[in-house]
Amino acid sequence: MNEIVRLELLGSVQLVVAIILVALWSFYSSEWWSAVLLFLAVFFFVEAVWHYILDDYQRHFKRTQT
């Protein structure tokens, strides 16, 4: 599988996981342990954005090389 497509797919999966974790956090926000869900949601969101940025950079770099 192409590395750019793999990065884009991984970013999409991480974005979906972050959305699910935010939904779980909003449901259990009164519990003390829900802070872990929020931390994981933010982590997965940042990772998804990072993968999208890296994907765009590689796509641009590949375009300038040819």
N, C-alpha and C positions, 0 to 999 in steps of 0.2 A: 504494500500500500504506500502511496506517495506520502512523504513526510509532512507536506503542507496539509493534505487532507486529514492525516492522522492528528495533527495539532488542532485543526479546526473541530474535528469530532470530539477530541478530548476536552476542548474548551466548552463545547456545547453540553457535554455530559456534566461537567463541573458546574455550569450555569444552572442546569436543571436541578442538580443536587442542592445547590445553594438556595434555590427557590423553595424546594421542599423543606429544607432546614429552617428557613424563615417562617414558613407556614406552621411547622411544628413548634417553633419558638413562640409564635404569636398565640398559639393555643395553650401552651404551658408556661406563659410568661410569669405567672404568679409563683411558680416553683423556683427554688434557689438554684437547682441544677440546670435550669434552662439557659443560664449564661453560657454553658458549654455549647449548646445548640447555636446560640448567636455567634459565638467565637468561630465555630466550624463553618457557619454560613458565610461569615465575612471572609474567612480563609479561602473557601471554595470560590467565592465571587472574585476575589483578587487573583486567584490562580486562573480562573476563566478569562478574565480581562488580560492577564499576562500572556496566555496562550493565543488570544486573538491578536494582540499587538505583535507577538513574535511571528505569527502566521503572516500578518500583513507585511512585516519587515522582510521575511524570507521571500514572499511573493514579489515584492518590489525589487529586492536584490537579484532574484532570478531573472526578472524582466530586464534589468540593466545589464546583465552579463551576456545576454543573447543579442 
